[in-house]
Amino acid sequence: MQAFLLGISNGAVCIAYCAPVLLPYLLGEGAGIRSNASLVGRFLAGRLLGYLLFGVLAWAVGRTMLPDGAWREAVIGGADMVLAVLLVLYGFFHIGGGCAVEKAEKRLKTFGDRWPALMPAALGLFTGLNFCPPFLLAFGNAAAEANLLNTLMFFFLFFLGTSAFFIPFPLVGAARRA
């Protein structure tokens, strides 16, 4: 439940990073609501893949770099406190960072020309890897999990929380008729 709520709390930030990438893509495709739903679904699948891969990385870091015992709890607790302070500061003094899609624009164009059906998933993957404090807090919580399945479930629930904000995006297809 904590992961889902963290995702919900981060959803507006996700939209702020994803809308400038996803909306022009949807409008540029000129598709209807049904086709846009498919494109948004593939976009979200790319985001989910990125979240799950990041979850595997978090789990691996937790297993290899943090030994079991009191030391592990102290490191994770300290990281949680630092990230909680960063999360509060982030809420009040958000300083915009670059989007991963903007940094990879030329490569994505080549990718999109070669594999247009996979382009929404690639855009989702790159926009999903946004290293904001909520995402780093999710990383810290996932690293504390004892097994990989729990870590993956944490990131899946985080993904579901952020994905709720994407529900209206397929309706952009109605704008093409206006």
Residue pairs with C-beta under 8 A, 6 or more apart in sequence:
1 157
2 141
3 138
3 141
3 153
3 154
3 155
3 156
3 157
3 158
3 161
4 157
4 158
4 160
4 161
5 161
6 134
6 137
6 138
6 141
6 158
6 161
7 134
7 138
7 157
7 158
7 159
7 160
7 161
7 162
7 163
7 164
8 161
8 162
8 164
9 134
9 161
10 132
10 134
10 135
10 158
10 161
10 162
11 161
11 162
11 164
11 165
12 165
13 94
13 130
13 132
13 134
14 127
14 130
14 162
14 165
15 165
15 166
17 99
17 127
17 130
18 43
18 124
18 127
18 166
20 99
21 99
21 101
21 123
21 127
22 40
22 43
22 123
22 127
22 169
23 169
23 172
25 39
25 119
25 120
25 123
26 36
26 39
26 40
26 169
26 172
26 173
27 172
27 175
27 176
29 35
29 36
29 39
30 176
31 39
31 173
31 176
32 173
32 176
33 170
33 171
33 173
33 174
34 170
34 173
35 173
36 169
36 170
36 171
36 172
36 173
37 170
39 120
39 170
40 120
40 166
40 169
40 170
42 117
42 118
42 120
42 121
42 124
43 120
43 121
43 123
43 124
43 166
44 124
44 159
44 163
44 166
45 121
45 124
46 120
46 121
46 122
46 123
46 124
46 125
46 126
46 128
47 124
47 125
47 127
47 128
47 159
47 162
47 163
48 124
48 128
48 156
48 159
49 121
49 124
49 125
49 128
50 124
50 125
50 126
50 128
50 129
51 128
51 155
51 156
51 158
51 159
52 152
52 155
52 156
54 129
54 135
54 139
54 155
55 142
55 151
55 152
55 154
55 155
56 148
56 151
56 152
57 139
58 138
58 139
58 140
58 142
58 143
58 151
58 155
59 142
59 143
59 145
59 147
59 148
59 151
59 152
61 143
62 142
62 143
62 144
62 145
62 151
66 72
66 75
66 76
66 143
72 144
76 140
76 143
76 144
79 140
80 137
80 140
80 141
83 133
83 136
83 137
83 140
84 137
86 133
86 136
87 133
87 134
87 137
89 133
90 132
90 133
90 134
97 130
97 131
97 132
99 126
99 127
99 130
100 126
100 127
100 129
100 130
101 108
101 123
101 126
101 127
104 126
108 119
108 122
108 123
108 126
111 118
111 119
111 122
112 119
112 122
138 154
138 155
138 158
141 154
142 151
142 154
142 155
143 151
145 151
145 154
